[in-house]
Amino acid sequence: MIDPAYTPAEATGIWVFLEHDRGQLAPVSLEMLAKARELASKSGAILTGLLMGHELDAIAGEAAHLDLDRLVVVAHPLLDAFTAEAYAHAAREVILRERPDILLLGATPYGRDLAGRLAVTLRTGLTADCTDLSLDAANGLLLGEVSGFGGGILATIACANHRPQMATVRPGVFARTEAERAAAAPIERVEVDIPASARPVTVVARHRQERADISRADRLVVAGAGARGQLPLIEALAGALHAEIGATRVAVDEGWAGRDRQIGQTGVITHPKLAIVCGASGATQFTVGIDQADLVVALNSDPEAPIFEQADLCVVDDLLPVVRALVAEFESRGEGAP
Ligand SMILES: Cc1cc2nc3c(=O)[nH]c(=O)nc-3n(C[C@H](O)[C@H](O)[C@H](O)COP(=O)(O)OP(=O)(O)OC[C@H]3O[C@@H](n4cnc5c(N)ncnc54)[C@H](O)[C@@H]3O)c2cc1C
């Protein structure tokens, strides 16, 4: 066994990496905090937010009112833009000093990059892309649930001997916390030494591509492979319902929608009140992305399609006449139908 950087007996507390961009905390960090609070309430652990960056006064003031017990702030000019090398260098230094038992990060591009590097340099395990997190009541181990083999199995992974126990979770998996502290949590500013060599990358300019966030859409119209040639109609239905468009992987691979609109295991987990799924077979890799919907309406010409096992309302028909009729009906009802 590789020697742990520190032992379970030396470790204490649950930490959440608070990701932020341009002065805004990432929604996934608030989702992770909500889950972390649930775990901390069970174990009695102290919940700490880890905020890293440069010139953090404003965002630290805001973060200190989140539902956490303490806020550790690591500010340094070389952390002004995210680079995995510098962030991992600084985070490692702080973690070795403070020895958290658990460290949770969002499975965003930054969170994934940082988590992987940290796990290697801290010689610990990382359970990536968890679909749920819990604590083993007997020994306090973090249990990360992950799906494997294309969604065919669910595995529960624990990291018994190495610390911190690390996990990432994708945006939209947990509900975000609305809980806030009236009085700010204590803020502890930690000094770190980051040599220039720890940031071999220079950020010259940043360009932001606007991406749809279908994880928070109330209404979704979803295009599957069966919607071939019917995209304008699907868009008309989404327009009539004031809904966002979602897509299966096949539809995305066909170029009918951007990758940010893919629903499912390798796409986005959604929580709409209404999802109208047009011409999708209902593969588990897709349905994991809509199984938290309040109401699923499935349109499919194949009465045996597995999507009907998931749907609340099943329409067995060619989607062309059905979607056309729905568009006419919703448009006649006007704003915000149904
Ligand atoms: C590791 C892994 C990860 C994956 N991740 C994802 C993921 O995140 N999201 C995802 O979506 N997929 C994912 N997949 C792919 C997934 O397994 C399926 O292949 C995919 O979801 C199928 O997409 P579909 O339902 O659009 O296409 P199909 O399976 O081809 O289904 C098309 C359906 O349309 C119906 N149809 C056809 N014509 C009509 C018509 N005129 N009117 C009505 N119905 C019609 C057919 O009866 C059929 O049921 C993943 C696969 C793997 C292995």
The ligand as an SDF file (V2000), in Angstrom:
LIG
                    3D

 53 58  0  0  0  0  0  0  0  0999 V2000
  -20.9980    5.0300  -21.7730 C   0  0  0  0  0  0  0  0  0  0  0  0
  -22.2030    5.5240  -22.5110 C   0  0  0  0  0  0  0  0  0  0  0  0
  -22.7020    6.7630  -22.1640 C   0  0  0  0  0  0  0  0  0  0  0  0
  -23.8330    7.2550  -22.8360 C   0  0  0  0  0  0  0  0  0  0  0  0
  -24.3450    8.4660  -22.4600 N   0  0  0  0  0  0  0  0  0  0  0  0
  -25.4820    8.8930  -23.0220 C   0  0  0  0  0  0  0  0  0  0  0  0
  -26.0900   10.1040  -22.6130 C   0  0  0  0  0  0  0  0  0  0  0  0
  -25.5830   10.8390  -21.7450 O   0  0  0  0  0  0  0  0  0  0  0  0
  -27.2470   10.4750  -23.1980 N   0  0  0  0  0  0  0  0  0  0  0  0
  -27.8590    9.7200  -24.1870 C   0  0  0  0  0  0  0  0  0  0  0  0
  -28.9230   10.1260  -24.6960 O   0  0  0  0  0  0  0  0  0  0  0  0
  -27.2750    8.5820  -24.6060 N   0  0  0  0  0  0  0  0  0  0  0  0
  -26.1130    8.1530  -24.0610 C   0  0  0  0  0  0  0  0  0  0  0  0
  -25.5580    7.0020  -24.5060 N   0  0  0  0  0  0  0  0  0  0  0  0
  -26.1350    6.3610  -25.7040 C   0  0  0  0  0  0  0  0  0  0  0  0
  -27.3710    5.5240  -25.3510 C   0  0  0  0  0  0  0  0  0  0  0  0
  -26.9680    4.2230  -24.9870 O   0  0  0  0  0  0  0  0  0  0  0  0
  -28.3310    5.4120  -26.5490 C   0  0  0  0  0  0  0  0  0  0  0  0
  -27.6130    4.9430  -27.6690 O   0  0  0  0  0  0  0  0  0  0  0  0
  -28.9840    6.7430  -26.9320 C   0  0  0  0  0  0  0  0  0  0  0  0
  -29.5750    7.3480  -25.8030 O   0  0  0  0  0  0  0  0  0  0  0  0
  -30.0970    6.4610  -27.9630 C   0  0  0  0  0  0  0  0  0  0  0  0
  -30.5810    7.6760  -28.4340 O   0  0  0  0  0  0  0  0  0  0  0  0
  -32.0460    7.7150  -29.0760 P   0  0  0  0  0  0  0  0  0  0  0  0
  -33.0300    7.1940  -28.0930 O   0  0  0  0  0  0  0  0  0  0  0  0
  -32.2140    9.1080  -29.5780 O   0  0  0  0  0  0  0  0  0  0  0  0
  -31.9010    6.7790  -30.3510 O   0  0  0  0  0  0  0  0  0  0  0  0
  -32.4760    5.3470  -30.6320 P   0  0  0  0  0  0  0  0  0  0  0  0
  -32.0880    4.3940  -29.5900 O   0  0  0  0  0  0  0  0  0  0  0  0
  -32.0780    5.0530  -32.0420 O   0  0  0  0  0  0  0  0  0  0  0  0
  -34.0590    5.5150  -30.5430 O   0  0  0  0  0  0  0  0  0  0  0  0
  -34.8460    6.1940  -31.4830 C   0  0  0  0  0  0  0  0  0  0  0  0
  -36.2920    5.9570  -31.1270 C   0  0  0  0  0  0  0  0  0  0  0  0
  -37.1150    6.7620  -31.9650 O   0  0  0  0  0  0  0  0  0  0  0  0
  -38.2720    6.0250  -32.2990 C   0  0  0  0  0  0  0  0  0  0  0  0
  -38.7520    6.5970  -33.5650 N   0  0  0  0  0  0  0  0  0  0  0  0
  -38.1700    6.5270  -34.7740 C   0  0  0  0  0  0  0  0  0  0  0  0
  -38.8930    7.2070  -35.6760 N   0  0  0  0  0  0  0  0  0  0  0  0
  -39.9630    7.7100  -35.0250 C   0  0  0  0  0  0  0  0  0  0  0  0
  -41.0720    8.5190  -35.4180 C   0  0  0  0  0  0  0  0  0  0  0  0
  -41.2160    8.9700  -36.6630 N   0  0  0  0  0  0  0  0  0  0  0  0
  -42.0070    8.8340  -34.4850 N   0  0  0  0  0  0  0  0  0  0  0  0
  -41.8890    8.4090  -33.1970 C   0  0  0  0  0  0  0  0  0  0  0  0
  -40.8500    7.6490  -32.7650 N   0  0  0  0  0  0  0  0  0  0  0  0
  -39.8860    7.3120  -33.6630 C   0  0  0  0  0  0  0  0  0  0  0  0
  -37.7940    4.5890  -32.4030 C   0  0  0  0  0  0  0  0  0  0  0  0
  -38.8890    3.7060  -32.1870 O   0  0  0  0  0  0  0  0  0  0  0  0
  -36.7470    4.5180  -31.3140 C   0  0  0  0  0  0  0  0  0  0  0  0
  -37.2910    4.0270  -30.0970 O   0  0  0  0  0  0  0  0  0  0  0  0
  -24.4420    6.4970  -23.8640 C   0  0  0  0  0  0  0  0  0  0  0  0
  -23.9060    5.2540  -24.1880 C   0  0  0  0  0  0  0  0  0  0  0  0
  -22.8030    4.7740  -23.5320 C   0  0  0  0  0  0  0  0  0  0  0  0
  -22.2740    3.4360  -23.9050 C   0  0  0  0  0  0  0  0  0  0  0  0
  1  2  1  0
  2  3  1  0
  2 52  2  0
  3  4  2  0
  4  5  1  0
  4 50  1  0
  5  6  2  0
  6  7  1  0
  6 13  1  0
  7  8  2  0
  7  9  1  0
  9 10  1  0
 10 11  2  0
 10 12  1  0
 12 13  2  0
 13 14  1  0
 14 15  1  0
 14 50  1  0
 15 16  1  0
 16 17  1  0
 16 18  1  0
 18 19  1  0
 18 20  1  0
 20 21  1  0
 20 22  1  0
 22 23  1  0
 23 24  1  0
 24 25  2  0
 24 26  1  0
 24 27  1  0
 27 28  1  0
 28 29  2  0
 28 30  1  0
 28 31  1  0
 31 32  1  0
 32 33  1  0
 33 34  1  0
 33 48  1  0
 34 35  1  0
 35 36  1  0
 35 46  1  0
 36 37  1  0
 36 45  1  0
 37 38  2  0
 38 39  1  0
 39 40  1  0
 39 45  2  0
 40 41  1  0
 40 42  2  0
 42 43  1  0
 43 44  2  0
 44 45  1  0
 46 47  1  0
 46 48  1  0
 48 49  1  0
 50 51  2  0
 51 52  1  0
 52 53  1  0
M  END
$$$$
